[in-house]
Amino acid sequence: MPTIDETRREVSVTAADLPLFCPRAGAPLWARHPRVYLDVLKTGAATCPYCSTTYRFTGAKPKGHH
Protein backbone atom coordinates (compact mmCIF):
# COMPACT_ATOMS: atom_id res chain seq x y z
CA MET A 1 0.00 0.00 0.00
CA PRO A 2 1.44 3.41 -0.93
CA THR A 3 2.16 5.95 1.75
CA ILE A 4 -0.50 8.66 1.98
CA ASP A 5 0.68 12.28 2.18
CA GLU A 6 -1.43 13.53 5.10
CA THR A 7 0.10 17.02 4.92
CA ARG A 8 -2.22 17.78 1.99
CA ARG A 9 -5.47 19.37 3.03
CA GLU A 10 -7.45 18.22 -0.03
CA VAL A 11 -7.55 14.63 -1.25
CA SER A 12 -9.28 13.21 -4.33
CA VAL A 13 -10.99 9.87 -3.76
CA THR A 14 -12.75 7.37 -6.04
CA ALA A 15 -15.21 4.53 -5.58
CA ALA A 16 -12.25 2.24 -4.78
CA ASP A 17 -11.62 4.30 -1.60
CA LEU A 18 -15.11 3.70 -0.19
CA PRO A 19 -16.05 3.39 2.60
CA LEU A 20 -14.04 6.54 3.24
CA PHE A 21 -12.54 7.21 6.63
CA CYS A 22 -10.01 9.61 8.08
CA PRO A 23 -7.17 9.27 8.95
CA ARG A 24 -6.29 7.18 5.90
CA ALA A 25 -4.25 4.00 6.10
CA GLY A 26 -0.56 4.77 5.93
CA ALA A 27 -0.84 8.13 7.69
CA PRO A 28 2.13 8.95 9.91
CA LEU A 29 1.65 8.56 13.65
CA TRP A 30 1.57 12.34 14.22
CA ALA A 31 -1.41 12.66 11.86
CA ARG A 32 -3.59 10.10 13.68
CA HIS A 33 -6.87 10.97 15.37
CA PRO A 34 -10.02 8.94 16.12
CA ARG A 35 -11.34 7.28 12.96
CA VAL A 36 -14.36 8.98 11.42
CA TYR A 37 -16.29 7.77 8.38
CA LEU A 38 -17.13 10.43 5.79
CA ASP A 39 -19.93 10.43 3.22
CA VAL A 40 -18.64 12.01 0.01
CA LEU A 41 -21.38 10.66 -2.26
CA LYS A 42 -24.20 13.02 -1.21
CA THR A 43 -22.48 16.34 -1.94
CA GLY A 44 -19.28 15.27 -3.69
CA ALA A 45 -17.07 16.40 -0.81
CA ALA A 46 -16.66 15.94 2.94
CA THR A 47 -14.38 17.55 5.51
CA CYS A 48 -12.90 15.72 8.47
CA PRO A 49 -14.02 17.33 11.74
CA TYR A 50 -10.67 16.56 13.40
CA CYS A 51 -7.99 17.59 10.91
CA SER A 52 -10.03 19.63 8.37
CA THR A 53 -8.82 17.57 5.42
CA THR A 54 -11.30 17.87 2.56
CA TYR A 55 -12.03 14.76 0.52
CA ARG A 56 -13.48 15.27 -2.99
CA PHE A 57 -15.11 12.42 -4.86
CA THR A 58 -14.03 12.03 -8.49
CA GLY A 59 -15.05 9.54 -11.14
CA ALA A 60 -18.12 7.37 -11.49
CA LYS A 61 -20.29 6.70 -8.47
CA PRO A 62 -20.50 3.07 -7.40
CA LYS A 63 -23.50 1.12 -8.56
CA GLY A 64 -25.47 -0.49 -5.79
CA HIS A 65 -28.88 -1.50 -4.61
CA HIS A 66 -29.99 1.64 -2.75
N, C-alpha and C positions, 0 to 999 in steps of 0.2 A: 504494500500500500504506500503511495507517495506521501511525503510529508506535506501537511497543509500549512500554508503561510498565514497564521492567525494575526499577523500585524496589519493585514488588509482589513479595512472596515466595510468593504462591499464584496460579496462573493456571489458568483453566478452558479446556479445549481440546475440540474436536469432531473428527469423522472428517475434516473438511476440512483440519485441521492436520496430518494424518499424511502421511508419516512425521515424527514429532516430534523436534526437536533443540533444543538449548540451546547458545549464546544464540540467541534468535529473531531473525529478520530485522527490521531497523529498530532494533535495540538501540543505544544510544549507545556510542561508542568505549570509554568507561571501564568499561562492563559486559561487554566482550568477554573470552572465554576460549576455549580449544580447543573445537571443536564436538564434542558428544557426542549420540548418538541415544538416546532414552528410550522404553521400552516401557510405555505406560500402559494397554494393553488387558488384560493379565493380571490386574492387581490393581485397576485403576481409578485408580491414582495412581503417580507416579514423582518422585523428587527428584534434581536435578542434583548430582553429586558436587563440582562446582566452586563454585557460587554458592548452593547449598541452596534454590533455587527449587523449589517443589512444583507439579507439573502434575497436575490432576485431569480425568479424562475425563468428559464429560457428553454426553448424547444417545444416539442409536442407534449401535451398533457397525457398522462397515463390513461389508458382505457380500462374501465372497471365496471362493476355492476352496482352503481350508486343510483 
